[in-house]
């Protein structure tokens, strides 16, 4: 479990856009991909791709077009706050 968390932290920390998505979901809660793209001033297609990549690692989950952090995602967000 710890190994997965460390691996996922590296996965998120290695990409500024992934970091921004985790931060916005952590601070603002559940959001549609279009809203994430608008808030973070990022193109929609890359945001959707990044969300899908993070969903495969169980960092985020989607229900009815709305994305949120999973338990793992929340742990990663806490760790990111410690490191900044």
C-alpha positions in Angstrom: 0.0 0.0 0.0 2.7 2.5 1.0 4.6 1.5 -2.2 1.5 2.4 -4.3 1.1 5.7 -2.5 4.8 6.6 -3.1 4.5 5.6 -6.7 1.4 7.7 -7.2 2.9 10.7 -5.5 5.8 10.5 -7.9 3.3 10.1 -10.8 1.5 13.3 -9.7 4.5 15.4 -8.7 6.2 14.6 -12.0 3.6 16.6 -14.0 2.5 20.2 -13.2 -1.0 19.7 -14.8 -1.7 16.6 -12.7 -0.6 18.5 -9.6 -3.0 21.4 -10.5 -5.9 18.9 -11.0 -5.3 17.2 -7.7 -5.0 20.6 -5.9 -8.2 22.0 -7.5 -10.2 18.9 -6.6 -8.8 18.9 -3.1 -9.6 22.5 -2.5 -12.9 22.9 -4.4 -14.3 19.3 -4.2 -16.2 17.5 -6.9 -16.1 19.0 -10.4 -16.8 18.2 -14.1 -13.8 18.0 -16.3 -15.0 21.1 -18.2 -15.0 23.1 -15.0 -11.5 21.9 -14.0 -10.2 22.9 -17.4 -11.8 26.4 -17.1 -10.7 27.0 -13.5 -7.1 25.9 -14.2 -6.9 27.5 -17.7 -6.0 24.2 -19.3 -7.3 22.7 -22.6 -10.2 20.3 -22.1 -8.9 17.3 -24.0 -5.6 17.1 -22.0 -7.5 17.5 -18.8 -9.8 14.6 -19.7 -6.8 12.4 -20.6 -5.0 13.3 -17.4 -8.2 12.5 -15.4 -8.5 9.1 -17.1 -4.8 8.3 -16.4 -5.3 9.2 -12.7 -8.5 7.2 -12.6 -6.6 4.1 -13.7 -4.4 4.6 -10.7 -7.4 5.1 -8.5 -6.3 8.7 -7.6 -9.6 10.2 -8.9 -13.0 8.7 -9.6 -15.9 9.8 -11.9 -19.6 9.5 -11.4 -22.1 11.1 -13.8 -19.4 13.3 -15.4 -18.3 14.6 -12.0 -14.7 13.9 -10.8 -13.4 13.7 -7.2 -10.4 12.6 -5.3 -10.4 9.0 -4.0 -8.9 8.2 -0.5 -5.6 7.7 -2.3 -6.0 11.1 -4.0 -6.7 12.8 -0.7 -3.5 11.2 0.8 -1.5 12.5 -2.2 -3.0 16.0 -1.8 -2.0 16.0 1.9 1.5 15.0 1.0 1.7 17.7 -1.7 0.7 20.3 0.9 3.5 19.1 3.2 6.1 19.4 0.4 5.2 23.0 -0.6 
